[in-house]
């Protein structure tokens, strides 16, 4: 059997930073010792074969509906429609974002060489080979970027290499999807002119554009102007789970045609056909979405985008330490070592190599 070092997990989305820089009780969650808090810390990442991933910096709205909607329903099927949270002012987003950036670099500095913030594909490849956990600075939403894009250039120099055009709320560039089930991702207008300029400038700099959380019109506007592969860091298949956060078949096809990649989200509400938030969801639900994408657009275009520390995980997976359970599920259903390498990390390495300068 292939060892964990042969199949390092590169994760499309992790929210662990938020428990460090947005802690509510004055004490940041420990990261370098094993705890039962959340889904991610360094010992559990090591146990699970984590090679790194996109560590999200997020600006909360301060609203209770920032997270996922609803609770377990006895009706047998979820049905919800939450309004979009309000837009956030640049002046409010900047200090929170700077604190998030600082927390990322503090993790790197405190790790004694076990963690590195990467800025190009060569650094990613080197880190994966040498079992150094490679973290990508990712902004989940562009609220900290001004319309003139001055902040984009500053954050790029600081190490920003992945930018979500929107979280599930509007900003000056794009509109995110509200949390709705069942519903299509076609929920509002597309990119603004500032959003178009943001996409083009990210292309020039070599910042990856993340199309998770954006609405369908914004997706198609981006697809029409970007020079880079289309990437959705953490989402699922709408045909299997009709949430606004999941991708239609046409969107999947566009990602494949562009040479891009989709990180399959592990959140149970985006996996299950009924949309319910049940932790007893089997781990095979993740495999079901991976299967669908691989069969429709090719194994080269599917990866992992856990949403650890930001969502409800299948109990069978649990947390980052449980990743071997998912690998075993895939292997048992016929994925060979070559396919597993693509899903766990090689597809991310390829797309980032094409996107970053």
CORSULRA-V874932 format. One line per field, one symbol per residue. ss: DSSP state (@ for helix, = for strand, . for the rest). phi: phi as a letter, one per 20 degrees, with the letter a starting at -180 (. if undefined). A space follows every 50 residues. Layout:
ss: ???
phi: ???
This chain:
ss: ...@@@..======...@@@@....................@@@@@@@.= =======......@@@.............==...=....@@@@@@@@@@@ @@@@@@@@@@....===...@@@@@@@@@...=======..........@ @@@@@@@@.=====....==....==...==...........@@@@@@@@ @@@@@..===...=.@@@@@@@@@@.....=====.=.....=...=.@@ @@@@@@@@..====...@@@.............@@@@@@@@@@@@@@.@@ @===...=...........@@@@@@@@@@@@@....@@@@@@@@@@@@@@ @@@@@..
phi: .feffecfeddfacdfgffeddfedncfffdecfcdemdcbgfffffenf dqrededcdfemdfefeeembgdefnbfbbbefffffdfgfeffffffff ffffffggfeelnecceecbfffffffffdlefeddfceeodfedegfmg fgfffgffpfcbcefbefaebfdbceeffcbeaffecrfeffffffffgf ffgffnefeddfmfffffgfffgfcfedgfccfbbcdffebfegedefgf fggffffenebceffefffddffemfedfegfffffffffgffffecoff dcbdbgmgmcaeeggfenbgfeggffffgfffeofeffffffffbfffff ffffefe
